[in-house]
Amino acid sequence: MADVVVVGSGPAGRAVSAACADAGLHVVLVAPAPRRVWANTYAAWHDELPPEPARHTVATRADRVVAIGTTEHAWHRPYAVLDNTALWQHLWRPDVEEVIGKVATAEHADTGSTVVLTDGRRLATAAIVDASGPTRALSGGRPARTPAHQTAVGVIVRDVDAEPLRPRGTAVFMNWRQAPDTRGGWPTFLYGVPVSPGQVLLEETSLARRPALPLAQLRRRLHGRLQEAGVEVPDDAFEERVRFPVDDPLPKPSRVIPFGATAGLIHPASGFSVAASLRLAPWIAGAIAAGLPAGPSAAARAAWSILWPPSSLATHEMRRRALRALLALPPDEVPEFFEQFFGLDERHRRAFLSPVPDPSSTVTAMASMFRDASWTLRSQLITGVVAPRRSEAHHGLGGL
């Protein structure tokens, strides 16, 4: 019988598996392809990464970041792109047992749980962590409603070729200047980061839209933008495709402990989640290890209390309201929205984008942006931010 079964082998699943193993727990990790190295590009503000990943898993670091709403803003805050192979190796543990398979369901009893695979295999365990990403395999599955998705299409080109859109030594966090092939509709931005020495990812991104902006449309806009800037794309250039929900409701507390995207750790304003998962994983592992002597339910309650304390729930709800306000904006006002945000004091930008929950600082940042916005933008923000809506955040832990 395992102490913990972790479902999912993405960065969140690997992070919590490693942390649980480091805490002395017997860990079983279940995934269809647990040895697969991740294809997508992961990035974070360098100062938000835990010390060990910051030292050992960073592929590139840009000390100057450009953000463009309607004008250009230069931020001097290091931005890191992670080396996925190095991160995978950093999070791999030889004592984590790997099981190739797909999870069907879980059964719970007072003394433990059983994870049932689609082929009928059964894995006995004291605790379950669901890090299956948006699939939410053991956390209620996909919500019935249509989510807002972040979608993106990018290509990797030589840094010298990318210079018209991404000056050397910089990262382009967001460039909301209109792509030439936009033809109206929902706006998108260019994201540009160095991914390895001499190579740059240029990516056309829809931050959030319900329903999702199609990848084919993003591809047309990207290549139109690159062609206009004179950026040459090799015929064999790697293409990155991104699609994930950013506003799924939080899972209801249960004996299953969600983690990573499954748990709602995706930041609705940026789509970031890896830094949050890396920071939280040791705390979740410690809570499970401390709670298990009192039983599986106690371990789940302890982990949930670390995952979503009141301060995190409050911060999450405020950021979700900001996302609803963004989705309600007329398309031509979205760049102005970000122009206001990019112009905030650095402490306000940091507070709003941070993976660390801080309700007071988040409120202050939102209030500062509202105060400086035009009356037209204010009226749009009021609809999404102030309008009451039943919270999706919390259902109580007493039934665990």
MARLUMZA-598866 format. One record per residue (C-alpha): residue number from 1; residue in three letters; x negated, y, z negated. Coordinates in steps of 0.2 Angstrom, whole numbers, plus 5000, padded with zeros to 4 digits. Layout:
MARLUMZA-598866
REC  num  residuo    c1    c2    c3
REC  NUM      ALA     X     Y     Z
...
This chain:
MARLUMZA-598866
REC  num  residuo    c1    c2    c3
REC    1      MET  5000  5000  5000
REC    2      ALA  4993  5017  5005
REC    3      ASP  4993  5032  4994
REC    4      VAL  4998  5043  5009
REC    5      VAL  5003  5040  5027
REC    6      VAL  5000  5055  5038
REC    7      VAL  5010  5056  5054
REC    8      GLY  5001  5065  5068
REC    9      SER  4983  5068  5073
REC   10      GLY  4983  5086  5078
REC   11      PRO  4972  5099  5068
REC   12      ALA  4985  5099  5054
REC   13      GLY  4986  5080  5053
REC   14      ARG  4968  5078  5053
REC   15      ALA  4965  5092  5040
REC   16      VAL  4977  5085  5028
REC   17      SER  4971  5067  5030
REC   18      ALA  4953  5073  5027
REC   19      ALA  4958  5083  5012
REC   20      CYS  4968  5068  5005
REC   21      ALA  4953  5057  5008
REC   22      ASP  4942  5069  4999
REC   23      ALA  4953  5069  4984
REC   24      GLY  4951  5050  4983
REC   25      LEU  4967  5045  4990
REC   26      HIS  4969  5030  5002
REC   27      VAL  4975  5038  5018
REC   28      VAL  4983  5030  5033
REC   29      LEU  4985  5041  5049
REC   30      VAL  4998  5036  5062
REC   31      ALA  4998  5043  5080
REC   32      PRO  5000  5037  5098
REC   33      ALA  4982  5042  5101
REC   34      PRO  4973  5046  5085
REC   35      ARG  4956  5048  5093
REC   36      ARG  4961  5060  5106
REC   37      VAL  4952  5077  5106
REC   38      TRP  4964  5092  5107
REC   39      ALA  4965  5100  5124
REC   40      ASN  4972  5117  5119
REC   41      THR  4962  5132  5114
REC   42      TYR  4963  5137  5095
REC   43      ALA  4957  5153  5088
REC   44      ALA  4958  5163  5072
REC   45      TRP  4951  5179  5064
REC   46      HIS  4934  5173  5058
REC   47      ASP  4937  5180  5040
REC   48      GLU  4953  5169  5039
REC   49      LEU  4944  5152  5042
REC   50      PRO  4938  5142  5026
REC   51      PRO  4920  5143  5024
REC   52      GLU  4915  5126  5031
REC   53      PRO  4925  5127  5047
REC   54      ALA  4919  5145  5049
REC   55      ARG  4901  5138  5048
REC   56      HIS  4902  5122  5058
REC   57      THR  4917  5123  5071
REC   58      VAL  4916  5140  5079
REC   59      ALA  4912  5139  5098
REC   60      THR  4912  5158  5101
REC   61      ARG  4914  5174  5091
REC   62      ALA  4918  5191  5097
REC   63      ASP  4915  5206  5086
REC   64      ARG  4925  5218  5096
REC   65      VAL  4943  5215  5100
REC   66      VAL  4954  5225  5112
REC   67      ALA  4973  5226  5110
REC   68      ILE  4983  5236  5123
REC   69      GLY  5001  5241  5121
REC   70      THR  5003  5256  5132
REC   71      THR  4985  5262  5127
REC   72      GLU  4969  5253  5122
REC   73      HIS  4965  5250  5104
REC   74      ALA  4948  5244  5099
REC   75      TRP  4947  5233  5083
REC   76      HIS  4930  5229  5075
REC   77      ARG  4936  5212  5067
REC   78      PRO  4927  5196  5072
REC   79      TYR  4938  5184  5082
REC   80      ALA  4933  5166  5083
REC   81      VAL  4937  5152  5096
REC   82      LEU  4935  5135  5089
REC   83      ASP  4925  5121  5096
REC   84      ASN  4938  5107  5097
REC   85      THR  4926  5093  5097
REC   86      ALA  4916  5100  5082
REC   87      LEU  4933  5103  5073
REC   88      TRP  4938  5085  5076
REC   89      GLN  4922  5079  5070
REC   90      HIS  4922  5090  5055
REC   91      LEU  4939  5083  5050
REC   92      TRP  4936  5065  5053
REC   93      ARG  4934  5053  5039
REC   94      PRO  4928  5035  5040
REC   95      ASP  4939  5030  5026
REC   96      VAL  4955  5036  5034
REC   97      GLU  4963  5021  5041
REC   98      GLU  4970  5024  5059
REC   99      VAL  4985  5016  5066
REC  100      ILE  4990  5018  5084
REC  101      GLY  5009  5019  5086
REC  102      LYS  5024  5030  5086
REC  103      VAL  5035  5033  5070
REC  104      ALA  5054  5029  5071
REC  105      THR  5060  5032  5053
REC  106      ALA  5056  5032  5035
REC  107      GLU  5064  5023  5020
REC  108      HIS  5063  5028  5002
REC  109      ALA  5064  5019  4985
REC  110      ASP  5060  5025  4968
REC  111      THR  5042  5017  4968
REC  112      GLY  5037  5022  4986
REC  113      SER  5042  5024  5004
REC  114      THR  5040  5014  5020
REC  115      VAL  5036  5021  5037
REC  116      VAL  5044  5011  5051
REC  117      LEU  5036  5011  5068
REC  118      THR  5045  5010  5085
REC  119      ASP  5038  4992  5087
REC  120      GLY  5044  4986  5070
REC  121      ARG  5028  4988  5060
REC  122      ARG  5031  4994  5042
REC  123      LEU  5018  5004  5032
REC  124      ALA  5021  5005  5013
REC  125      THR  5015  5021  5005
REC  126      ALA  5018  5032  4990
REC  127      ALA  5019  5048  4999
REC  128      ILE  5022  5053  5017
REC  129      VAL  5015  5069  5026
REC  130      ASP  5024  5073  5043
REC  131      ALA  5011  5083  5054
REC  132      SER  5020  5078  5070
REC  133      GLY  5021  5096  5076
REC  134      PRO  5037  5102  5084
REC  135      THR  5043  5084  5086
REC  136      ARG  5046  5084  5067
REC  137      ALA  5047  5065  5068
REC  138      LEU  5052  5062  5050
REC  139      SER  5058  5080  5045
REC  140      GLY  5075  5081  5054
REC  141      GLY  5069  5080  5072
REC  142      ARG  5072  5094  5084
REC  143      PRO  5085  5107  5079
REC  144      ALA  5101  5107  5089
REC  145      ARG  5099  5126  5094
REC  146      THR  5088  5132  5108
REC  147      PRO  5072  5139  5100
REC  148      ALA  5061  5154  5105
REC  149      HIS  5046  5147  5113
REC  150      GLN  5028  5154  5116
REC  151      THR  5022  5149  5133
REC  152      ALA  5006  5152  5142
REC  153      VAL  4996  5147  5157
REC  154      GLY  4977  5151  5158
REC  155      VAL  4962  5147  5168
REC  156      ILE  4944  5147  5163
REC  157      VAL  4932  5157  5174
REC  158      ARG  4914  5163  5173
REC  159      ASP  4912  5178  5161
REC  160      VAL  4904  5189  5174
REC  161      ASP  4919  5186  5185
REC  162      ALA  4931  5190  5171
REC  163      GLU  4923  5207  5167
REC  164      PRO  4936  5218  5176
REC  165      LEU  4949  5211  5163
REC  166      ARG  4938  5206  5148
REC  167      PRO  4923  5216  5145
REC  168      ARG  4908  5206  5140
REC  169      GLY  4906  5204  5121
REC  170      THR  4925  5207  5118
REC  171      ALA  4941  5197  5115
REC  172      VAL  4957  5203  5123
REC  173      PHE  4970  5200  5109
REC  174      MET  4985  5206  5120
REC  175      ASN  4985  5217  5135
REC  176      TRP  5004  5221  5139
REC  177      ARG  5000  5231  5155
REC  178      GLN  5012  5224  5168
REC  179      ALA  5006  5210  5179
REC  180      PRO  5009  5215  5198
REC  181      ASP  5020  5200  5201
REC  182      THR  5032  5203  5186
REC  183      ARG  5047  5209  5196
REC  184      GLY  5056  5214  5181
REC  185      GLY  5062  5202  5167
REC  186      TRP  5054  5198  5151
REC  187      PRO  5036  5205  5149
REC  188      THR  5021  5195  5146
REC  189      PHE  5003  5199  5141
REC  190      LEU  4985  5194  5146
REC  191      TYR  4975  5185  5133
REC  192      GLY  4956  5184  5136
REC  193      VAL  4943  5176  5125
REC  194      PRO  4926  5168  5128
REC  195      VAL  4927  5149  5125
REC  196      SER  4909  5144  5128
REC  197      PRO  4893  5153  5133
REC  198      GLY  4896  5160  5150
REC  199      GLN  4915  5155  5151
REC  200      VAL  4931  5165  5148
REC  201      LEU  4949  5159  5146
REC  202      LEU  4961  5172  5154
REC  203      GLU  4979  5167  5150
REC  204      GLU  4996  5175  5154
REC  205      THR  5007  5173  5139
REC  206      SER  5025  5175  5134
REC  207      LEU  5024  5178  5115
REC  208      ALA  5042  5172  5111
REC  209      ARG  5057  5170  5122
REC  210      ARG  5073  5161  5121
REC  211      PRO  5075  5151  5132
REC  212      ALA  5056  5149  5136
REC  213      LEU  5048  5158  5151
REC  214      PRO  5044  5145  5164
REC  215      LEU  5026  5140  5166
REC  216      ALA  5028  5142  5185
REC  217      GLN  5032  5161  5182
REC  218      LEU  5018  5163  5171
REC  219      ARG  5006  5155  5183
REC  220      ARG  5012  5167  5197
REC  221      ARG  5010  5182  5186
REC  222      LEU  4992  5177  5180
REC  223      HIS  4986  5174  5198
REC  224      GLY  4993  5190  5204
REC  225      ARG  4985  5199  5189
REC  226      LEU  4968  5191  5193
REC  227      GLN  4969  5194  5212
REC  228      GLU  4973  5213  5209
REC  229      ALA  4958  5214  5197
REC  230      GLY  4947  5205  5210
REC  231      VAL  4944  5190  5198
REC  232      GLU  4939  5174  5208
REC  233      VAL  4946  5158  5202
REC  234      PRO  4936  5142  5207
REC  235      ASP  4947  5129  5216
REC  236      ASP  4942  5117  5202
REC  237      ALA  4945  5129  5187
REC  238      PHE  4953  5121  5172
REC  239      GLU  4971  5126  5169
REC  240      GLU  4978  5127  5151
REC  241      ARG  4997  5126  5149
REC  242      VAL  5005  5130  5132
REC  243      ARG  5022  5128  5126
REC  244      PHE  5028  5127  5108
REC  245      PRO  5043  5134  5097
REC  246      VAL  5040  5149  5085
REC  247      ASP  5056  5150  5076
REC  248      ASP  5061  5133  5070
REC  249      PRO  5070  5133  5054
REC  250      LEU  5061  5126  5039
REC  251      PRO  5064  5108  5035
REC  252      LYS  5074  5104  5020
REC  253      PRO  5064  5098  5005
REC  254      SER  5064  5079  5004
REC  255      ARG  5052  5065  5000
REC  256      VAL  5043  5068  5016
REC  257      ILE  5031  5082  5015
REC  258      PRO  5029  5092  5031
REC  259      PHE  5013  5101  5036
REC  260      GLY  5007  5112  5050
REC  261      ALA  5019  5116  5064
REC  262      THR  5032  5104  5057
REC  263      ALA  5032  5114  5041
REC  264      GLY  5035  5131  5049
REC  265      LEU  5017  5137  5047
REC  266      ILE  5016  5144  5065
REC  267      HIS  5015  5163  5063
REC  268      PRO  5030  5170  5072
REC  269      ALA  5020  5186  5077
REC  270      SER  5005  5177  5085
REC  271      GLY  5008  5159  5086
REC  272      PHE  4993  5155  5075
REC  273      SER  4994  5140  5063
REC  274      VAL  4977  5132  5063
REC  275      ALA  4969  5143  5050
REC  276      ALA  4984  5142  5039
REC  277      SER  4983  5123  5040
REC  278      LEU  4965  5122  5036
REC  279      ARG  4967  5134  5021
REC  280      LEU  4982  5124  5014
REC  281      ALA  4976  5106  5017
REC  282      PRO  4965  5105  5001
REC  283      TRP  4979  5112  4990
REC  284      ILE  4992  5100  4997
REC  285      ALA  4981  5085  4994
REC  286      GLY  4977  5091  4977
REC  287      ALA  4996  5093  4973
REC  288      ILE  4999  5075  4980
REC  289      ALA  4985  5068  4970
REC  290      ALA  4990  5076  4954
REC  291      GLY  5008  5072  4956
REC  292      LEU  5007  5053  4961
REC  293      PRO  5004  5047  4943
REC  294      ALA  5021  5053  4939
REC  295      GLY  5029  5045  4954
REC  296      PRO  5032  5048  4973
REC  297      SER  5046  5061  4970
REC  298      ALA  5034  5071  4958
REC  299      ALA  5021  5071  4971
REC  300      ALA  5033  5077  4984
REC  301      ARG  5039  5091  4973
REC  302      ALA  5021  5097  4969
REC  303      ALA  5017  5097  4987
REC  304      TRP  5032  5107  4992
REC  305      SER  5029  5120  4978
REC  306      ILE  5012  5123  4985
REC  307      LEU  5018  5123  5003
REC  308      TRP  5033  5135  5001
REC  309      PRO  5032  5145  4984
REC  310      PRO  5044  5160  4983
REC  311      SER  5031  5172  4989
REC  312      SER  5028  5162  5005
REC  313      LEU  5047  5160  5008
REC  314      ALA  5049  5179  5006
REC  315      THR  5035  5183  5018
REC  316      HIS  5041  5170  5031
REC  317      GLU  5059  5178  5031
REC  318      MET  5052  5195  5034
REC  319      ARG  5041  5190  5048
REC  320      ARG  5056  5180  5056
REC  321      ARG  5067  5195  5055
REC  322      ALA  5053  5205  5064
REC  323      LEU  5053  5191  5077
REC  324      ARG  5072  5193  5079
REC  325      ALA  5070  5212  5082
REC  326      LEU  5057  5209  5095
REC  327      LEU  5068  5196  5104
REC  328      ALA  5083  5209  5104
REC  329      LEU  5072  5223  5112
REC  330      PRO  5075  5228  5130
REC  331      PRO  5061  5221  5140
REC  332      ASP  5054  5238  5144
REC  333      GLU  5052  5243  5126
REC  334      VAL  5042  5228  5121
REC  335      PRO  5025  5236  5126
REC  336      GLU  5030  5251  5115
REC  337      PHE  5034  5240  5101
REC  338      PHE  5016  5233  5101
REC  339      GLU  5009  5250  5104
REC  340      GLN  5016  5255  5087
REC  341      PHE  5009  5239  5079
REC  342      PHE  4992  5240  5087
REC  343      GLY  4991  5258  5080
REC  344      LEU  4994  5254  5062
REC  345      ASP  4981  5255  5049
REC  346      GLU  4970  5240  5049
REC  347      ARG  4976  5234  5031
REC  348      HIS  4994  5234  5038
REC  349      ARG  4989  5224  5053
REC  350      ARG  4979  5212  5043
REC  351      ALA  4994  5210  5030
REC  352      PHE  5006  5206  5044
REC  353      LEU  4995  5194  5054
REC  354      SER  4988  5185  5039
REC  355      PRO  4991  5167  5035
REC  356      VAL  4991  5171  5017
REC  357      PRO  5008  5176  5010
REC  358      ASP  5010  5194  5003
REC  359      PRO  5028  5200  5003
REC  360      SER  5023  5217  4996
REC  361      SER  5010  5221  5009
REC  362      THR  5021  5214  5023
REC  363      VAL  5035  5225  5018
REC  364      THR  5023  5240  5017
REC  365      ALA  5016  5236  5035
REC  366      MET  5034  5234  5042
REC  367      ALA  5039  5250  5034
REC  368      SER  5024  5260  5041
REC  369      MET  5028  5254  5058
REC  370      PHE  5046  5258  5057
REC  371      ARG  5042  5276  5050
REC  372      ASP  5031  5279  5065
REC  373      ALA  5042  5272  5078
REC  374      SER  5053  5283  5090
REC  375      TRP  5071  5284  5086
REC  376      THR  5076  5273  5101
REC  377      LEU  5064  5259  5095
REC  378      ARG  5070  5262  5077
REC  379      SER  5088  5258  5082
REC  380      GLN  5083  5242  5090
REC  381      LEU  5072  5237  5075
REC  382      ILE  5086  5240  5063
REC  383      THR  5097  5227  5072
REC  384      GLY  5085  5213  5070
REC  385      VAL  5076  5217  5054
REC  386      VAL  5090  5224  5043
REC  387      ALA  5105  5215  5049
REC  388      PRO  5109  5202  5036
REC  389      ARG  5108  5184  5041
REC  390      ARG  5109  5168  5031
REC  391      SER  5092  5163  5026
REC  392      GLU  5085  5147  5033
REC  393      ALA  5071  5146  5020
REC  394      HIS  5075  5136  5005
REC  395      HIS  5087  5123  4999
REC  396      GLY  5080  5119  4982
REC  397      LEU  5068  5105  4976
REC  398      GLY  5079  5097  4963
REC  399      GLY  5085  5082  4973
REC  400      LEU  5067  5076  4977
